[in-house]
Amino acid sequence: MDSAERLRALRTMQRTLDEAFRLPGTRIRFGWDSIIGLVPWAGDALTALLACAIVVQAHSMGVPRVVQLRMLLNVGLDLLIGVVPVAGDVADVFWKASTRNMALLERHARLPGPARPGDWLFVGAVLGSILVVAALPFLLFVALVGWLSGAR
């Protein structure tokens, strides 16, 4: 299968996951990602694996690594959001990792070259947020220990 055929197959998968259905009377579209995601944990894990097919294709096409990382972060955020019962399933309708990743793949496949500043900014912001969230419990623990030792 050549690249053009693979891209067509991935576009079909992306539409199936993110845009297969329309909420009557609205412009809101959703796909099987939102429906399968209703199955706790396993549904979100399955759709994340399917979404990674786009990332694998990006890798085989030589898309810049920072863009591939951004794509993985899109899938990871989709997985993280989807794990939250009910609210995550609703959010899945609006955070469409496969649609975002397909747009990135098509943009960088057509215009090969270095990653754009926005890609670096997104990756930096997500990684910075992860570091803050990871450091927060430690900082709270240190503050609590300081408060308790000063209270004596």
Sequence and secondary structure as in RCSB ss.txt:
>XXXX:A:sequence
MDSAERLRALRTMQRTLDEAFRLPGTRIRFGWDSIIGLVPWAGDALTALLACAIVVQAHSMGVPRVVQLRMLLNV
GLDLLIGVVPVAGDVADVFWKASTRNMALLERHARLPGPARPGDWLFVGAVLGSILVVAALPFLLFVALVGWLSG
AR
>XXXX:A:secstr
  HHHHHHHHHHHHHHHHSSEE TTSS EE HHHHHTTSTTHHHHHHHHHHHHHHHHHHHTT  HHHHHHHHHHH
HHHHHHHHSTTHHHHHHHH  HHHHHHHHHHHHHHS SS  HHHHHHHHHHHHHHHHHHHHHHHHHHHHHHHHHH
  
